[in-house]
Amino acid sequence: MVFMTQLNNKKGERFMKKIFIIFSLILSISLIFTIGSWAQPRPVTLTMAPINVPPPPAGGLTIYFTKWGKLIEEKTNGRVKIDIFFGQTLAPVNQIVDATSKGVTDIGAVAAAQEPGKLPLDMVAQLPGYGTDYWAQSMAFWDLMNQDPLKSQYASFNLLPISLDFIADYYLISKTALNSVADLKGKKINASGFVAETLAALGAVPVAMSPPEQYEGLQKGTIDACTAPYSAICDFRFYEVAKYVVQYPFGGRLQAVLINKNSWNKVSPEDQKTITSLIPDSVQHNIDLFFKKDQPIYPMTPKLIQDNKLTIIGASDADIAAIKKVQAEQADKWAAEMDKKGFPGTKILADYRALVDKYTKVSKFPFK
């Protein structure tokens, strides 16, 4: 009897040991997974206000910013994600600098011309007259953004440069044929900013309008023409109410993408380096939106031109020379005005021109 009791006790002990071992293994595995999950950093999600571009599936910069966000997520292996608020739903286009500075949004794709006086030095990259090599201009502007005085300008708002974007050259779509710059005289043409100044110097009468107003203005004849990139001519269907596309090169504009410093500090140094190293890739994505091989006025297609009975009017060498002369004078005037306000306008203009020349010499951009 005593023997049986001892035997049962030993069996019970062995059973309890097995239970203890199994429980310990389960606990150890659970701890390994738990500690592993603690060790894995949570993804950093950054909000973004992208100027005034509409939500997908619209084209142009809508596609560009969407691809840029996906590129960041891919290259950081999901550690950084960009939550884009299109259509001015996070901040209106004329308040993005302040919204990014105060942390309302982490990232702001800004339009300096829409927020006068806040980023005055950025306007150097919106002056016309640098040619049509947007790879060279983009790389030049990125260099300029990352050195003083532009870098200090951003720092005054607690901001850092993280990327950039550009909108390609503005041309004319007109209700009547404009066969030389002399034909611009007295014409009412929708334009704003530096493009409006160029047109005024050439004898036109600039009129500021929103895109819907431009369409109606062309339709009713309250304006004779409007300035727009080829992409906007397509997006807003100006070709329905005006039939002459006039290829006078009025220049495009380059714009900064900035991030709040506090938000940037949430991103690991490794991922910070990855994000800022994306510039060549993101510039190429931007180029692909506005330029296509063998399609000189992309995204306007031969079919669209034929179906809508559009006439393409090229610019003569004399016309281009006249426009460039005005644009050079504009740039020098801007620099002098900045100098008077205490900013190094002349130096910034010279630096930017030198950088554009430097990158143009090594550029493989095929659409010059």
C-alpha positions in Angstrom: 0.0 0.0 0.0 2.8 2.4 1.0 4.7 1.3 -2.2 1.7 2.1 -4.4 1.3 5.5 -2.8 4.9 6.3 -3.4 4.6 5.2 -7.0 1.5 7.4 -7.6 3.4 10.3 -6.0 6.3 9.9 -8.4 4.0 9.7 -11.4 2.3 12.9 -10.2 5.6 14.6 -9.8 6.7 13.6 -13.3 3.3 14.8 -14.7 3.6 18.2 -12.9 7.2 18.6 -14.2 6.0 18.0 -17.8 3.2 20.5 -17.3 5.7 23.0 -15.8 8.1 22.5 -18.8 5.3 22.9 -21.3 4.0 26.0 -19.5 7.5 27.5 -19.4 8.0 26.9 -23.1 4.7 28.6 -24.0 5.6 31.5 -21.7 9.1 31.8 -23.2 7.7 31.8 -26.8 5.1 34.4 -25.8 7.7 36.6 -24.3 9.9 36.3 -27.4 7.1 37.5 -29.6 6.1 40.2 -27.2 9.6 41.5 -26.8 10.1 41.3 -30.6 7.0 43.4 -31.1 8.3 45.9 -28.6 11.6 46.0 -30.4 10.0 46.7 -33.7 9.5 50.5 -34.1 6.0 51.5 -35.0 5.6 53.1 -38.5 5.8 56.9 -38.5 2.8 58.4 -40.3 3.2 61.9 -41.6 0.4 64.1 -42.8 0.8 66.2 -45.9 -1.0 69.3 -47.4 -0.1 69.3 -51.1 -0.8 72.9 -52.3 -4.2 73.0 -54.1 -4.1 69.8 -56.2 -7.3 67.7 -56.4 -7.7 64.1 -55.1 -7.0 61.1 -57.3 -7.7 60.1 -60.0 -6.7 63.6 -61.3 -3.5 63.9 -63.2 -0.5 66.2 -62.9 0.8 66.8 -59.3 -1.9 64.6 -57.9 -0.1 61.6 -59.4 3.3 63.0 -58.5 2.6 63.4 -54.8 0.8 60.0 -54.6 3.9 58.3 -56.2 6.2 60.2 -53.9 4.4 59.0 -50.8 4.4 55.4 -52.1 8.1 55.7 -52.9 8.9 56.8 -49.4 6.9 53.9 -47.9 8.6 51.4 -50.2 12.1 52.7 -49.7 11.8 52.8 -45.9 10.2 49.3 -45.8 7.0 50.7 -44.4 8.6 52.5 -41.5 7.5 55.9 -42.8 4.0 56.5 -44.4 2.6 59.7 -45.9 -1.1 60.5 -45.4 -1.9 63.0 -48.1 -4.9 65.4 -47.7 -5.8 66.5 -51.2 -8.1 69.4 -52.2 -7.0 71.8 -49.4 -8.8 69.6 -46.8 -6.0 70.0 -44.3 -4.9 73.5 -45.0 -5.8 76.1 -47.7 -3.2 76.8 -50.3 -2.5 80.3 -48.9 -1.8 79.0 -45.3 0.3 75.9 -45.8 3.5 77.5 -44.6 1.9 78.5 -41.3 0.0 75.1 -41.0 3.3 73.2 -41.4 5.2 75.5 -39.1 2.6 75.0 -36.3 2.2 71.2 -36.8 -1.3 71.3 -38.2 0.3 69.2 -41.0 3.7 67.5 -40.9 4.6 68.2 -44.5 3.6 71.1 -46.7 4.0 71.3 -50.5 4.0 75.1 -50.6 3.2 77.6 -53.4 5.3 80.6 -52.4 3.4 82.9 -54.8 0.2 82.1 -53.0 1.7 83.2 -49.6 3.3 86.5 -50.4 6.1 87.6 -48.1 6.6 84.3 -46.3 9.2 82.6 -48.5 10.3 85.5 -50.7 13.6 83.9 -51.6 11.8 80.9 -53.1 10.5 83.2 -55.9 13.9 83.0 -57.6 12.8 79.6 -58.9 9.6 80.9 -60.2 11.2 83.6 -62.4 11.0 82.8 -66.1 13.9 82.6 -68.4 16.0 79.7 -67.3 15.2 77.5 -70.3 13.2 74.3 -70.4 15.6 71.7 -68.8 13.5 70.9 -65.7 16.0 68.2 -64.5 18.7 70.9 -64.3 16.4 73.5 -62.7 15.1 71.0 -60.2 18.6 69.9 -59.1 19.7 73.5 -59.0 16.8 74.5 -56.8 17.3 71.5 -54.5 20.9 72.6 -53.9 19.8 76.2 -53.3 17.1 75.0 -50.8 19.7 73.2 -48.7 22.1 76.2 -48.3 21.7 79.6 -46.8 20.0 81.9 -47.1 17.0 79.7 -48.2 17.7 77.1 -45.4 17.6 79.9 -42.8 14.4 81.2 -44.3 12.8 77.8 -43.8 14.3 77.5 -40.3 12.6 80.7 -39.2 9.3 78.8 -39.6 10.7 75.6 -37.9 10.8 74.0 -41.3 13.3 71.9 -43.3 13.4 71.1 -47.0 12.4 67.5 -47.8 11.6 67.6 -51.5 10.3 69.8 -54.4 8.0 69.8 -57.3 7.6 71.7 -60.6 5.0 72.7 -63.1 6.3 72.9 -66.6 6.1 75.8 -69.0 3.1 78.0 -69.4 1.9 78.5 -73.0 -1.1 80.2 -74.5 -4.4 78.9 -75.6 -6.2 81.5 -77.6 -9.5 82.2 -79.4 -7.6 83.8 -82.3 -4.3 83.1 -84.1 -1.4 84.9 -82.5 1.4 84.7 -85.1 3.9 86.9 -83.4 4.5 88.6 -80.1 3.3 91.8 -81.8 -0.2 90.2 -81.9 -0.3 90.2 -78.1 -0.7 93.9 -77.9 -4.1 94.8 -76.4 -5.2 91.2 -75.9 -6.9 90.4 -72.6 -5.0 87.3 -71.3 -5.5 85.4 -68.1 -2.2 85.3 -66.2 -0.7 85.9 -62.8 2.6 86.5 -61.1 5.7 86.7 -63.3 3.9 85.5 -66.4 1.5 88.4 -66.1 4.4 90.8 -65.9 6.0 89.3 -69.0 2.7 89.7 -70.9 2.2 93.3 -69.7 5.7 94.1 -70.9 4.8 92.7 -74.3 1.7 94.8 -74.6 -1.0 92.4 -73.4 -3.5 93.1 -70.7 -3.2 90.5 -67.9 -6.4 89.4 -66.2 -6.4 87.2 -63.1 -9.0 84.3 -63.1 -9.5 80.9 -61.6 -9.6 77.9 -64.0 -13.4 77.7 -64.1 -13.6 81.5 -64.7 -11.0 81.1 -67.5 -13.1 78.5 -69.3 -16.2 80.8 -69.1 -14.1 83.8 -70.0 -12.8 82.1 -73.2 -16.3 80.9 -74.0 -17.9 84.3 -73.6 -15.1 86.3 -75.1 -14.3 88.3 -71.9 -10.7 87.2 -72.4 -8.9 86.5 -75.6 -6.5 83.8 -74.3 -5.2 82.2 -71.2 -1.8 81.0 -70.0 -1.5 77.3 -68.9 0.7 74.3 -69.1 -0.4 71.7 -71.6 -1.6 69.5 -68.8 -4.0 72.2 -67.5 -5.2 72.8 -71.1 -6.3 69.2 -71.0 -7.5 69.0 -67.4 -9.7 72.0 -67.7 -10.7 71.4 -71.3 -9.8 74.8 -72.5 -9.5 73.4 -76.0 -13.3 73.2 -76.2 -13.6 77.0 -76.3 -10.3 78.1 -77.8 -8.7 76.5 -80.8 -5.1 78.0 -81.0 -2.3 76.7 -78.9 0.5 79.2 -79.1 4.0 78.0 -78.0 5.4 81.1 -76.4 7.6 79.9 -73.6 6.5 81.8 -70.5 8.3 79.6 -68.0 7.2 77.2 -65.3 7.6 77.2 -61.6 9.5 75.2 -59.0 8.1 74.8 -55.5 9.5 73.6 -52.2 8.1 70.6 -50.1 8.9 71.3 -46.5 8.6 69.4 -43.2 8.1 70.5 -39.6 11.4 70.0 -37.7 9.6 68.3 -34.8 7.9 65.9 -37.2 11.2 65.2 -38.9 12.8 64.2 -35.6 10.2 61.4 -35.3 11.9 59.8 -38.3 15.0 57.7 -37.7 18.3 59.1 -39.1 18.5 56.1 -41.4 15.1 56.9 -42.9 15.8 60.6 -43.1 18.8 59.9 -45.3 16.7 57.5 -47.4 14.0 60.1 -47.9 16.2 63.0 -48.9 18.2 60.7 -51.2 15.0 60.2 -53.3 15.4 63.5 -55.1 16.7 62.2 -58.4 13.9 59.6 -58.5 11.2 62.0 -57.5 12.4 64.6 -60.1 12.1 61.9 -62.8 8.6 61.1 -61.7 7.7 64.8 -62.0 9.3 64.9 -65.5 7.3 61.9 -66.6 4.1 63.7 -65.8 4.8 66.5 -68.2 7.0 65.1 -70.9 6.8 62.0 -73.2 9.1 60.9 -76.0 7.7 61.7 -79.4 4.9 63.7 -77.9 6.1 67.3 -77.9 2.9 68.7 -76.4 2.1 65.9 -74.0 -0.4 65.2 -72.5 -2.2 66.7 -75.5 -2.4 63.8 -78.0 -2.6 64.0 -81.9 -6.1 62.6 -81.6 -7.2 65.3 -79.2 -5.7 67.9 -81.5 -7.4 66.5 -84.6 -10.8 65.8 -82.9 -11.0 69.4 -81.6 -9.6 71.0 -84.7 -6.8 72.7 -82.9 -4.0 74.7 -84.5 -0.5 74.7 -83.0 1.4 77.9 -83.6 5.2 77.7 -82.9 7.3 80.5 -81.7 9.9 82.0 -84.1 13.4 82.7 -83.0 12.6 86.4 -83.0 9.6 85.8 -80.7 11.7 83.7 -78.3 14.4 86.4 -78.3 11.9 89.1 -77.5 10.4 87.0 -74.7 13.8 86.1 -73.2 14.8 89.8 -73.2 11.8 90.7 -71.2 12.3 87.8 -68.8 16.0 88.7 -68.2 14.9 92.2 -67.3 12.2 90.9 -65.0 14.8 88.7 -63.1 17.2 91.6 -62.7 14.4 93.8 -61.5 13.3 91.2 -58.9 16.9 90.9 -57.6 17.2 94.7 -57.3 13.9 94.9 -55.4 15.0 92.1 -53.0 18.3 93.9 -52.4 16.4 97.0 -51.4 14.4 95.0 -48.9 17.5 93.7 -47.3 17.6 90.3 -49.0 20.6 89.1 -51.1 18.5 89.0 -54.3 21.4 89.7 -56.7 23.5 86.9 -55.1 20.7 84.4 -55.0 19.8 85.0 -58.7 23.5 84.7 -59.7 23.9 81.5 -57.6 20.7 79.9 -59.1 21.7 80.8 -62.6 25.2 79.3 -62.0 23.6 76.1 -60.6 21.2 75.8 -63.5 24.2 76.2 -65.9 26.2 73.6 -64.0 23.4 70.9 -64.1 22.5 71.8 -67.7 26.0 70.8 -68.8 25.6 67.3 -67.4 21.8 66.9 -67.9 20.4 64.1 -70.1 17.0 65.7 -70.1 15.8 65.0 -73.7 13.1 67.7 -74.0 15.1 70.9 -74.1 
